[in-house]
Amino acid sequence: MGRAEKELNLIDEIIKYQIFLKERYGFDWNDVSSVLEKLKEEIKELEDALKQNENKKIEEEFGDILITIINLSRFLNLDLTDTLNKSYMKFKKRVDKMKKEAKKENIDLEKLNIYELDKLWEKSKK
């Protein structure tokens, strides 16, 4: 079993477990806004862990964010992997547009600072 397949299986397992908890114990959020609030809480906890520079806590909080995002996709009735793939393809398309624009303007992307890159990025979104 390859890494991608393991990741897909893990996502499915997390969703099934959450559904089990909901059906068995009623342990679930009431609505999407509750999930979003939980996501904000988890992001704040990650920010705190980053300030403390605690690698174990950073990993733990990042994992909590991922599980919350998986649950958010469930509440939004989105296929997480399909949504992620579409977003990734959109990202790649924008980067390709940036490269074409840079080539057209005879700009070396590797020599641009983050602000110049961001300007090209914003232009690629149009």
N, C-alpha and C positions, 0 to 999 in steps of 0.2 A: 504494500500500500504506500503510495507516494505522499509527500507532505501535503499537497493540495487536497487530496482525498481525506486525509486525517483531519485537516482543518474543517472541511465541509461536514464530516461526521461529527466533529465536536460542536459545531454550530447547531446541527440538528439535535444532538443530545441535550444541549443547553435549553433549546426551545421545548423539547419534549418534557424535560424535567420541570421547567417552569409551568407548563400546562398541567403536569401531574400535581404540583404543589397547589395550583389554583383549584383543581377539581377535588383533591383530597382534603385540603385544609383551608381553602379560600384565601391562600397566601398569594396575593397578586395586587397590583395597583388597580385603582378604580377606573382610571381614564388616562389618556395620553398626557395630559398636563401633569399628572402625578409622576409619570415616568420622566418627564422633562425636568421636574423639580429634583428628582433623585439624581439625574445626570448632572445638574448644576452642583448638587451637594458633592458628588464624587469628583468633579473637576476641582472644586475648592479643596478637597482632601488631597488631591494630587499636587496642587499648587503648594499646599503646606508641606507635603513630603519633599517637594523639590527645594523649598527654602531650607529645609533641615538637611538636605543632601543625603538622605537615607535610601540607599539603593533598594533594599528589601521592601521598604514601605512604598517607594515609587512604583516598583513592579506590582505590588499588591493593589495599589490604587488605580494604576493603569488597567489592570485586569478587571477591576470593578467597573470601570468606565466601559470596557468592551462588553461585559455582560449586560450592562444597562442599555447599551446601544443595540445589542441583539434583541433585548426585550422591547425596545422602542420600535424596532422594525416589525416585530410581531404586532404591536398595537396599531401600527400604521398599515398593516397588511401588505408589507413590502417583502419581497424575496431579497434577503440581505446580500447574497452573493451576486445576484443579477444587478441589484442597485449599485453595488460596489464596482462591478465590472463596467457598467455604463458610465459611472463617474470617472473611472480610470481611463476609459476610452476618450471621454471629453477632455480630460487633463492632457493626454497624449496629443490629441488634435490641436489643443492650444499651444503646446510646446512646439509642435511642427509649424504652426503659424508664426510663432516667435522666430524660429530658425529661418523661415522663408523671408520674413520681414527684415531680419538682420542681414541676410544675404543680399536682399534687394537694396538695402541702404549701406551695404559694404561695412557692416558692423561685426566685430568679433565678440560673440557672446561671452567668451571666457574672460574678456577684459572689462566687462561691465560690472559695476557695483550693484548691490541689491536694489537700490532705488531705480537705477536704469533698467534692470531686469524687470522690476515690478511695473514700470511704465510700459514696457513691451508686452508684459503679461496682460495688463488691462486693455491694451490695444487689441490683443489677440481674442479677447472675450467679445468684441463687437462684431 
